[in-house]
Amino acid sequence: MIVGIGTDLCEVDRMAAALERSGDRFAARVFTPEERSAAADRSDAAAYLARCFAVKEACFKALGRGWPDDIGFDEIRLVDPAARCGSLALSGRAATWAARAGVSTMHAATTCDGELAAAVVVAEGSSRGAPAAGVTP
C-alpha cells in the first residue's frame, strides 16, 4: 500500500553556489559520507548532489513532514544513485519516523536536465501508525 508520495526540484546552479559559498560545512551537514565521496569522483558533482538533495526533500514530503527540524538530511540516502532509481536507506530519526508512519520501503526516481534536478519518492507499507517491517530505527 502507498503510504505517501513526495516530489521535489533542486536548481543545479543553486547547489553549486551553496557548495562554493560554504563548501565542506554545508556538504557535511546535508550529505552522507557516501554521497560526498561519490560527488568528489564526478565531473558533474553539483548536478549529482542536487539530485541527492531533491531525493531528501521528496522523502520528507512522502513521510508527511515539512521542513525537518528533528531529522537530519544526512539520515536519508539514495541507494545506488548512479541508477537514477531505486530505494532509500534511512537511518536515525528518519528511520524512526518512517517506522512510526508504517513505511517498510521507500522507492525513488531522479533525473537532471542540466538546470534542474528532480526526484519522486514513494513510501510503501502498512497504513499510517501501524508497525512497519523492514525499516528499523
C-alpha positions in Angstrom: 0.0 0.0 0.0 1.2 3.5 -0.8 1.7 5.4 2.5 3.0 8.7 0.9 4.3 10.3 -2.2 6.8 13.2 -2.4 8.4 15.2 -5.2 11.0 18.0 -5.3 13.1 20.1 -7.7 16.6 21.5 -7.0 18.4 24.0 -9.2 21.8 22.8 -10.1 23.3 26.3 -10.2 21.9 27.0 -6.7 23.5 23.8 -5.4 26.8 24.7 -7.0 26.6 28.2 -5.4 25.9 26.7 -1.9 28.8 24.3 -2.2 31.1 27.1 -3.3 29.9 29.5 -0.6 30.1 27.2 2.4 31.9 24.2 1.0 32.6 21.3 3.4 30.4 22.8 6.2 27.2 22.6 4.0 28.1 19.3 2.4 28.9 17.6 5.7 25.6 18.8 7.2 23.4 17.7 4.3 25.0 14.8 2.6 26.2 11.4 3.8 29.9 10.4 3.6 29.0 8.1 0.7 27.3 10.9 -1.2 30.2 13.3 -0.6 32.7 10.6 -1.7 30.7 9.8 -4.9 30.4 13.5 -5.7 34.2 14.0 -5.4 34.7 11.5 -8.2 32.3 13.1 -10.6 32.7 15.9 -13.1 29.0 16.8 -12.6 29.2 16.9 -8.7 26.7 19.8 -8.4 24.1 18.0 -10.5 24.7 14.8 -8.6 24.3 16.5 -5.2 21.3 18.4 -6.5 19.6 15.0 -7.3 20.6 13.7 -3.8 19.1 16.9 -2.2 15.9 16.6 -4.2 15.5 13.0 -3.0 15.9 14.1 0.6 13.2 16.8 0.2 10.9 14.4 -1.6 11.4 11.9 1.2 10.3 14.4 3.8 7.2 15.0 1.9 6.5 11.3 1.4 6.8 10.9 5.1 4.2 13.6 5.7 6.9 16.0 7.0 7.6 19.6 6.1 11.0 21.1 6.7 12.6 18.8 9.2 13.6 20.3 12.5 14.3 16.9 14.0 15.5 14.8 11.1 18.9 15.3 9.5 19.3 15.5 5.8 22.2 13.1 6.2 19.8 10.4 7.6 18.4 9.9 4.1 20.4 8.3 1.2 19.5 7.1 -2.3 20.9 3.6 -2.7 22.8 3.3 -6.0 22.3 6.9 -7.2 24.0 6.1 -10.5 21.0 4.0 -11.4 18.7 7.1 -11.1 16.1 4.9 -9.5 16.0 2.6 -6.6 15.4 2.6 -2.9 16.3 4.9 0.0 18.3 4.0 3.1 17.1 5.8 6.2 18.9 6.0 9.5 18.5 7.6 12.9 15.4 9.7 13.4 14.3 9.4 9.8 14.1 5.6 10.2 12.2 6.0 13.4 9.7 8.4 11.8 9.2 6.1 8.8 8.6 3.1 11.1 6.0 5.1 13.1 4.3 6.1 9.8 4.1 2.4 8.8 6.7 2.7 6.0 8.5 -0.5 5.1 10.1 0.5 1.7 10.8 3.8 0.0 11.3 3.9 -3.8 12.9 6.9 -5.6 13.4 8.1 -9.1 15.6 11.0 -10.1 16.5 13.0 -13.2 18.6 16.0 -14.1 18.3 18.1 -17.3 21.3 20.2 -16.7 19.5 23.1 -14.9 17.1 21.2 -12.6 17.3 18.0 -10.7 14.1 16.3 -9.8 13.1 13.4 -7.6 9.9 11.4 -6.8 9.7 9.3 -3.7 7.0 6.7 -3.0 6.7 5.4 0.6 5.2 1.9 0.7 4.0 0.0 3.7 1.1 -0.5 6.0 -1.4 2.2 7.0 0.0 5.1 9.0 0.7 4.4 12.6 0.8 0.6 12.1 4.1 -1.3 12.8 6.4 -1.4 9.8 8.5 -4.3 8.7 11.9 -3.8 7.2 12.5 -0.2 8.4 14.4 -0.3 11.7 15.3 2.7 13.8 
